[in-house]
Amino acid sequence: MKKSSALVLVLSVISILWLAFIPDNAFAIPAFARKYQTSCVLCHAPFPRLTAMGEAFRLNGYKIPQADEIYVKDQPVSLGAEPYKKVFPEAVWPSNIPGQLPLSIRAVGDVKYHPNGSQSNRSEFNLPTEVDVLGAGAFGNDFSFFVNIGFQNQDDNTTTSTKAWLMWQNLFPGIFGENHFNIKAGTVGSQEIALPNTRNENSYTIEDYLYVTKLGLDSHPGFEINGFGRQWRYALGLVETDSSNSQKDPYAAFAFKFGGLGFDGMGGKSEAGGLSVAPSGYWRDDSVILGLFAFRTYVGANADTFDRIGGDIRLNHNDFSLSGGFIRGVDNSVNQTQNIWFAEAEYFLFPWMVLNCRYEDLFVQDADMQDQTRFVFGTSMLIRANIRANLECRLYTKNEPIKLAGGDIQDDDQIALRLDFAF
């Protein structure tokens, strides 16, 4: 019975993917593709994973480094004349807003199958499981913004989440240096409260990194200062994670890069009329990137500390990327220490297909039954530049979590198909 069910699932997945490749009228038209009239693969490999150019674009406040105005095809709307700067403070400092409404919509749907789960419910259809309205862009040269309104559907219940931040860029360049000092306010940390080179927002996989979920890392409201140069970038923040005490929670992230395209976008290629993006090899960035991360939160009315500290490394060469990391969490509110390490390999088989495999190990001090070891492996495929399909397996080899479903014990091994598109 188990073999026949697995065979039906495999045939279904193949059928879905085959049908998905038939349409030939899908185009990548998210907000930045419209603004610059370029392909999504300039910044993603594949989305949501950022290329080296995409990382420089993000750090630069959603502007092309060095010469953004050359590549903008959607001209902004002026909010005040340039001469107003000369009479400030007797006039409002001029700025601009995007010419078109800078919104995109992203929808994600999952089909999940638990091969050794309960007889009553081994499969799940969550189509869609999430829909996001995304807005991002720049107000002139000095400010950038990001907004995300998300709708999650689980068991016929819909929840809403919101994230938004505003960043004032390149403050006091004569004192600190160009792009060395920026201030961000809002739901900060979505890219920084994590190991710098191995974060959920920059992953190919359906499955989140184990260290992120086990150590409770997420975006929180607060303030952040950050900056970047050719080979380095940093972020320092102060956020609120628990309103039951008055303490605020500090975090820090730092990355250093050898080779490849700089964090400031230096070293890239351009040509008249647009950015140079090779149809094959757009993901390549031969480099080594080291990262460090630390975060302290205060838990409960007693403000007990919960510390996380760790580091990671990513090696990129041609079509291959290898990464690994370690992070330690010490939660004094429950007197528990968790050590998590992982290794991950990714390989571009074609410009539209990447294979990935991740090994993760969780060790909980003095709690053997909470230790976990698992593999996550699969493929991420671009059906079109703005349509992605994932086929992925999750396999626990030690102490897999269990959950009760209708009175039956259901393990957490999983085969999953994800369809993800944005426009």
Buried (B, 14 or more C-beta within 10 A) or exposed (E): EEEEEEEEBEEBBEEBBEEBEEEEEBEBBBBBBBBBEBBBBBBBBBBBBBBBBBBBBBBBBBBBBEEBEEBBEBEBEEBBEEEBEEEEEEEEEBBBBBBEEBBBEBBBBBBBBBBEBBEEEBBBEBEBBBBBBBBBBBBBBBBBBBBBBBBBBEEEEEEEEEBBBBBBBBBEEEEEEEBBBBEBBBBBBBBBBBBBBBBBBBBBBBBBBBBBEBBBBBBBBBBBBBBBBEBBBBBBBBBBBBEEBEBBBBBBBBBBBEBBBBBBBEEBEBEEEBBEBEEEEBBBBEBBBBBBBBBBBBBEEEBBBBBBBBBBBBBBEEBEBBBBBBBBBBBBBEEBBBBBBBBBBBBBEEBBBBBBBBBBBBBBEEEEEBBBBBBBBBBBBBBBBBBBBBBBBBBBEEBBEEEEBEEEEBBBBBBBBBBBBBB
